[in-house]
Amino acid sequence: MKHDSAPAPRADLRAALRALPSVDTVLSHPHIASLRDGLPHALVTSAVREELDEIRERVRQGSAPDVSVEAVARGAGERVVRAMSPGLRP
């Protein structure tokens, strides 16, 4: 009997990617919603999308990152803070 193990990892990958919250779900998280009050919507939305893109890539590479709304909101919030922090200037 032939066992094909390829579909299981692919199915696991699809399931992991489907488990990611939507951009709108993350934007409505209280931590992100509080950032949206004082910052440009485009900046916050971009940070959420970038965080989700990074997590998607990590999943595709075989990692098992935390895909909870809280984790994505936390990561996106850190991105916003970094974007708003003044960089090193010569």
C-alpha positions as CSV (number, residue, x, y, z in Angstrom):
1,M,0.0,0.0,0.0
2,K,1.3,3.4,-1.0
3,H,1.2,6.2,1.6
4,D,1.3,9.7,0.2
5,S,2.6,12.0,3.0
6,A,2.7,15.2,0.8
7,P,-1.0,16.2,1.3
8,A,-0.8,16.3,5.1
9,P,1.9,19.0,5.3
10,R,0.2,21.0,2.6
11,A,-3.1,20.7,4.5
12,D,-1.4,21.7,7.7
13,L,0.1,24.7,5.9
14,R,-3.3,25.7,4.6
15,A,-4.8,25.3,8.0
16,A,-2.1,27.4,9.7
17,L,-2.5,30.1,7.1
18,R,-6.3,30.1,7.5
19,A,-5.9,30.4,11.3
20,L,-4.4,33.9,10.8
21,P,-6.8,36.7,11.7
22,S,-7.9,39.1,9.1
23,V,-6.6,42.7,8.9
24,D,-9.9,44.0,10.0
25,T,-10.0,41.7,13.0
26,V,-6.5,42.9,14.1
27,L,-7.4,46.5,13.5
28,S,-10.4,46.1,15.9
29,H,-8.2,44.7,18.6
30,P,-8.2,47.1,21.6
31,H,-4.4,47.6,21.5
32,I,-4.5,48.5,17.8
33,A,-7.7,50.5,18.1
34,S,-6.0,52.7,20.7
35,L,-3.1,53.4,18.3
36,R,-5.6,54.3,15.5
37,D,-7.0,57.1,17.6
38,G,-3.8,59.2,17.3
39,L,-2.0,58.0,14.3
40,P,-2.7,57.9,10.5
41,H,-4.9,54.9,9.6
42,A,-2.6,54.0,6.7
43,L,0.4,53.7,9.0
44,V,-1.4,51.4,11.4
45,T,-3.0,49.3,8.6
46,S,0.4,48.9,6.9
47,A,1.9,47.7,10.2
48,V,-0.8,45.1,10.6
49,R,-0.4,43.9,7.0
50,E,3.4,43.7,7.3
51,E,3.1,41.7,10.5
52,L,0.7,39.3,8.9
53,D,2.9,39.0,5.8
54,E,5.9,38.2,8.1
55,I,3.9,35.5,10.0
56,R,2.7,34.0,6.7
57,E,6.3,33.7,5.5
58,R,7.4,32.1,8.7
59,V,4.5,29.6,8.5
60,R,5.5,28.8,4.9
61,Q,9.1,28.2,6.0
62,G,7.9,25.6,8.5
63,S,7.8,27.7,11.7
64,A,4.9,27.6,14.0
65,P,4.5,31.3,15.1
66,D,1.7,32.4,17.4
67,V,-1.1,33.4,15.1
68,S,-3.5,34.7,17.7
69,V,-5.1,38.1,17.3
70,E,-3.3,39.2,20.4
71,A,0.1,38.2,19.1
72,V,-0.5,39.8,15.7
73,A,-1.7,43.0,17.4
74,R,1.3,43.1,19.6
75,G,3.7,42.7,16.7
76,A,1.9,45.3,14.6
77,G,1.9,47.7,17.6
78,E,5.7,47.2,17.9
79,R,6.1,48.0,14.2
80,V,4.1,51.2,14.7
81,V,6.3,52.3,17.6
82,R,9.4,51.6,15.6
83,A,8.1,53.5,12.6
84,M,7.3,56.5,14.9
85,S,10.6,56.5,16.7
86,P,13.2,58.9,15.5
87,G,16.0,57.0,13.7
88,L,19.7,57.6,14.3
89,R,20.7,60.7,12.5
90,P,24.3,61.5,11.5
